[in-house]
Amino acid sequence: MRVVIDTNVLVSAALKDRDPESVVLFVAGHPEFEWIASKDILDEYFNVLNREKFRLPNEIKERWRDLLLRATTCLETIDTVDFPRDQKDAKFLACALSGGAAYFITGDKDFEEAYKVFNTTVLSVSQFKRLVCDVITRDSVPEK
């Protein structure tokens, strides 16, 4: 299953060490998921993680950079999407549409209307954790 992860989720994962991090690492660590991103999205990931205001130590930035390089599949988006709510976020919808993503994980409420543009399921971090991560983890534990 292909997954697109919004930059706000990645930044929360790098800063807070809680559900966002566990969800990102779950997607990166489970071969049944493919984390897809366009070049524009990857550029945004790297630029935002390097923002001075976050004061991320170099070793943390390097850890996330290495994960991104290892865990993401960079694809060319062929679709353009008109997303009037926030045009700079249209790249995420275009990536999900071009890549046939099953899920788009975001903390941005602007995407609540995205179902009108494409068939990708838009979930918050907590929804993805509860509906996907927890179910797969529970189902993979052998019964005694």
Short mmCIF file of the C-alpha atoms (twelve columns), coordinates in Angstrom:
data_MODEL
# 
_entry.id   MODEL 
# 
loop_
_atom_site.group_PDB 
_atom_site.id 
_atom_site.type_symbol 
_atom_site.label_atom_id 
_atom_site.label_alt_id 
_atom_site.label_comp_id 
_atom_site.label_asym_id 
_atom_site.label_seq_id 
_atom_site.Cartn_x 
_atom_site.Cartn_y 
_atom_site.Cartn_z 
_atom_site.pdbx_PDB_model_num 
ATOM 1   C CA . MET A 1   0.000   0.000   0.000   1 
ATOM 2   C CA . ARG A 2   1.306   3.388   -0.925  1 
ATOM 3   C CA . VAL A 3   1.331   6.167   1.667   1 
ATOM 4   C CA . VAL A 4   1.998   9.907   1.466   1 
ATOM 5   C CA . ILE A 5   3.091   11.628  4.679   1 
ATOM 6   C CA . ASP A 6   2.598   15.362  5.170   1 
ATOM 7   C CA . THR A 7   5.546   17.481  6.271   1 
ATOM 8   C CA . ASN A 8   3.789   18.456  9.502   1 
ATOM 9   C CA . VAL A 9   3.724   14.777  10.512  1 
ATOM 10  C CA . LEU A 10  7.418   14.353  9.742   1 
ATOM 11  C CA . VAL A 11  8.343   17.465  11.740  1 
ATOM 12  C CA . SER A 12  6.213   16.318  14.678  1 
ATOM 13  C CA . ALA A 13  7.955   12.947  14.496  1 
ATOM 14  C CA . ALA A 14  11.384  14.584  14.586  1 
ATOM 15  C CA . LEU A 15  10.467  16.950  17.427  1 
ATOM 16  C CA . LYS A 16  8.204   15.012  19.763  1 
ATOM 17  C CA . ASP A 17  9.023   11.285  19.759  1 
ATOM 18  C CA . ARG A 18  5.393   10.155  20.217  1 
ATOM 19  C CA . ASP A 19  2.652   8.908   17.896  1 
ATOM 20  C CA . PRO A 20  3.906   10.781  14.820  1 
ATOM 21  C CA . GLU A 21  7.315   9.144   15.162  1 
ATOM 22  C CA . SER A 22  5.844   5.684   15.753  1 
ATOM 23  C CA . VAL A 23  3.578   6.065   12.697  1 
ATOM 24  C CA . VAL A 24  6.390   7.275   10.418  1 
ATOM 25  C CA . LEU A 25  8.695   4.487   11.608  1 
ATOM 26  C CA . PHE A 26  5.874   1.957   11.205  1 
ATOM 27  C CA . VAL A 27  5.361   2.954   7.560   1 
ATOM 28  C CA . ALA A 28  9.126   2.966   6.935   1 
ATOM 29  C CA . GLY A 29  9.616   -0.393  8.626   1 
ATOM 30  C CA . HIS A 30  6.790   -2.440  7.129   1 
ATOM 31  C CA . PRO A 31  7.416   -3.728  3.611   1 
ATOM 32  C CA . GLU A 32  3.693   -3.847  2.833   1 
ATOM 33  C CA . PHE A 33  3.785   -0.030  2.852   1 
ATOM 34  C CA . GLU A 34  5.564   2.171   0.332   1 
ATOM 35  C CA . TRP A 35  6.155   5.754   1.441   1 
ATOM 36  C CA . ILE A 36  5.930   7.798   -1.747  1 
ATOM 37  C CA . ALA A 37  7.020   11.395  -2.254  1 
ATOM 38  C CA . SER A 38  7.739   13.678  -5.169  1 
ATOM 39  C CA . LYS A 39  10.984  15.623  -5.505  1 
ATOM 40  C CA . ASP A 40  9.115   18.747  -4.344  1 
ATOM 41  C CA . ILE A 41  7.904   16.942  -1.225  1 
ATOM 42  C CA . LEU A 42  11.369  15.579  -0.432  1 
ATOM 43  C CA . ASP A 43  12.821  19.071  -0.878  1 
ATOM 44  C CA . GLU A 44  10.214  20.426  1.532   1 
ATOM 45  C CA . TYR A 45  10.969  17.669  4.074   1 
ATOM 46  C CA . PHE A 46  14.695  18.485  4.024   1 
ATOM 47  C CA . ASN A 47  14.198  22.266  4.070   1 
ATOM 48  C CA . VAL A 48  11.729  22.207  6.946   1 
ATOM 49  C CA . LEU A 49  13.818  19.826  9.071   1 
ATOM 50  C CA . ASN A 50  16.733  22.243  8.645   1 
ATOM 51  C CA . ARG A 51  14.808  25.326  9.783   1 
ATOM 52  C CA . GLU A 52  16.643  27.121  12.542  1 
ATOM 53  C CA . LYS A 53  13.449  27.632  14.560  1 
ATOM 54  C CA . PHE A 54  13.224  23.882  15.266  1 
ATOM 55  C CA . ARG A 55  16.775  23.758  16.636  1 
ATOM 56  C CA . LEU A 56  17.165  20.110  15.743  1 
ATOM 57  C CA . PRO A 57  20.621  18.776  16.589  1 
ATOM 58  C CA . ASN A 58  22.664  17.686  13.577  1 
ATOM 59  C CA . GLU A 59  22.518  14.018  14.592  1 
ATOM 60  C CA . ILE A 60  18.693  14.124  14.642  1 
ATOM 61  C CA . LYS A 61  18.572  15.870  11.259  1 
ATOM 62  C CA . GLU A 62  21.002  13.309  9.881   1 
ATOM 63  C CA . ARG A 63  18.955  10.423  11.295  1 
ATOM 64  C CA . TRP A 64  15.801  11.704  9.571   1 
ATOM 65  C CA . ARG A 65  17.652  12.509  6.352   1 
ATOM 66  C CA . ASP A 66  18.999  8.953   6.244   1 
ATOM 67  C CA . LEU A 67  15.541  7.536   6.925   1 
ATOM 68  C CA . LEU A 68  14.013  9.651   4.161   1 
ATOM 69  C CA . LEU A 69  16.647  8.583   1.652   1 
ATOM 70  C CA . ARG A 70  16.230  4.924   2.593   1 
ATOM 71  C CA . ALA A 71  12.484  4.702   3.151   1 
ATOM 72  C CA . THR A 72  10.884  6.908   0.505   1 
ATOM 73  C CA . THR A 73  10.200  6.180   -3.126  1 
ATOM 74  C CA . CYS A 74  10.599  9.349   -5.160  1 
ATOM 75  C CA . LEU A 75  8.187   9.511   -8.051  1 
ATOM 76  C CA . GLU A 76  7.397   11.989  -10.731 1 
ATOM 77  C CA . THR A 77  3.940   13.455  -10.443 1 
ATOM 78  C CA . ILE A 78  2.065   13.557  -13.698 1 
ATOM 79  C CA . ASP A 79  -1.139  14.990  -12.331 1 
ATOM 80  C CA . THR A 80  -1.680  18.593  -11.365 1 
ATOM 81  C CA . VAL A 81  -4.253  19.326  -8.743  1 
ATOM 82  C CA . ASP A 82  -6.149  22.525  -8.152  1 
ATOM 83  C CA . PHE A 83  -6.387  22.800  -4.378  1 
ATOM 84  C CA . PRO A 84  -7.673  26.306  -3.645  1 
ATOM 85  C CA . ARG A 85  -7.566  25.881  0.151   1 
ATOM 86  C CA . ASP A 86  -3.753  25.996  0.070   1 
ATOM 87  C CA . GLN A 87  -2.107  25.764  -3.336  1 
ATOM 88  C CA . LYS A 88  1.347   25.076  -1.875  1 
ATOM 89  C CA . ASP A 89  -0.070  21.826  -0.463  1 
ATOM 90  C CA . ALA A 90  -1.355  20.667  -3.855  1 
ATOM 91  C CA . LYS A 91  1.908   18.743  -4.347  1 
ATOM 92  C CA . PHE A 92  0.784   16.214  -1.709  1 
ATOM 93  C CA . LEU A 93  -2.511  15.597  -3.481  1 
ATOM 94  C CA . ALA A 94  -0.750  15.365  -6.852  1 
ATOM 95  C CA . CYS A 95  1.677   12.799  -5.426  1 
ATOM 96  C CA . ALA A 96  -1.124  10.737  -3.894  1 
ATOM 97  C CA . LEU A 97  -3.101  10.872  -7.133  1 
ATOM 98  C CA . SER A 98  -0.145  10.106  -9.427  1 
ATOM 99  C CA . GLY A 99  1.145   7.369   -7.143  1 
ATOM 100 C CA . GLY A 100 -2.192  5.758   -6.373  1 
ATOM 101 C CA . ALA A 101 -1.696  6.212   -2.627  1 
ATOM 102 C CA . ALA A 102 -4.047  4.343   -0.331  1 
ATOM 103 C CA . TYR A 103 -3.428  6.766   2.553   1 
ATOM 104 C CA . PHE A 104 -2.393  10.348  3.119   1 
ATOM 105 C CA . ILE A 105 -1.348  11.019  6.718   1 
ATOM 106 C CA . THR A 106 -1.636  14.660  7.768   1 
ATOM 107 C CA . GLY A 107 -2.346  16.941  10.676  1 
ATOM 108 C CA . ASP A 108 -3.599  19.688  8.360   1 
ATOM 109 C CA . LYS A 109 -7.355  20.306  8.501   1 
ATOM 110 C CA . ASP A 110 -7.201  21.879  5.022   1 
ATOM 111 C CA . PHE A 111 -7.188  18.362  3.591   1 
ATOM 112 C CA . GLU A 112 -10.588 17.411  5.036   1 
ATOM 113 C CA . GLU A 113 -12.123 18.365  1.678   1 
ATOM 114 C CA . ALA A 114 -9.537  16.409  -0.334  1 
ATOM 115 C CA . TYR A 115 -11.843 13.407  -0.796  1 
ATOM 116 C CA . LYS A 116 -13.538 15.503  -3.498  1 
ATOM 117 C CA . VAL A 117 -10.293 15.500  -5.512  1 
ATOM 118 C CA . PHE A 118 -9.143  11.890  -5.184  1 
ATOM 119 C CA . ASN A 119 -9.826  8.471   -3.666  1 
ATOM 120 C CA . THR A 120 -6.924  8.395   -1.214  1 
ATOM 121 C CA . THR A 121 -8.042  8.044   2.406   1 
ATOM 122 C CA . VAL A 122 -6.944  11.095  4.407   1 
ATOM 123 C CA . LEU A 123 -6.177  10.253  8.031   1 
ATOM 124 C CA . SER A 124 -4.684  12.040  11.007  1 
ATOM 125 C CA . VAL A 125 -1.757  10.447  12.809  1 
ATOM 126 C CA . SER A 126 -4.010  9.127   15.579  1 
ATOM 127 C CA . GLN A 127 -6.507  7.713   13.065  1 
ATOM 128 C CA . PHE A 128 -3.772  5.966   11.061  1 
ATOM 129 C CA . LYS A 129 -2.249  4.572   14.248  1 
ATOM 130 C CA . ARG A 130 -5.587  3.268   15.506  1 
ATOM 131 C CA . LEU A 131 -7.040  2.014   12.212  1 
ATOM 132 C CA . VAL A 132 -3.900  0.726   10.506  1 
ATOM 133 C CA . CYS A 133 -0.839  0.374   12.757  1 
ATOM 134 C CA . ASP A 134 -2.631  -1.054  15.782  1 
ATOM 135 C CA . VAL A 135 -4.696  -3.467  13.658  1 
ATOM 136 C CA . ILE A 136 -1.680  -4.784  11.738  1 
ATOM 137 C CA . THR A 137 0.361   -5.074  14.933  1 
ATOM 138 C CA . ARG A 138 -2.481  -6.879  16.721  1 
ATOM 139 C CA . ASP A 139 -3.088  -9.224  13.795  1 
ATOM 140 C CA . SER A 140 0.606   -10.110 13.496  1 
ATOM 141 C CA . VAL A 141 0.946   -11.263 17.111  1 
ATOM 142 C CA . PRO A 142 0.663   -15.068 17.224  1 
ATOM 143 C CA . GLU A 143 -2.017  -16.476 19.466  1 
ATOM 144 C CA . LYS A 144 -0.923  -18.513 22.469  1 
# 
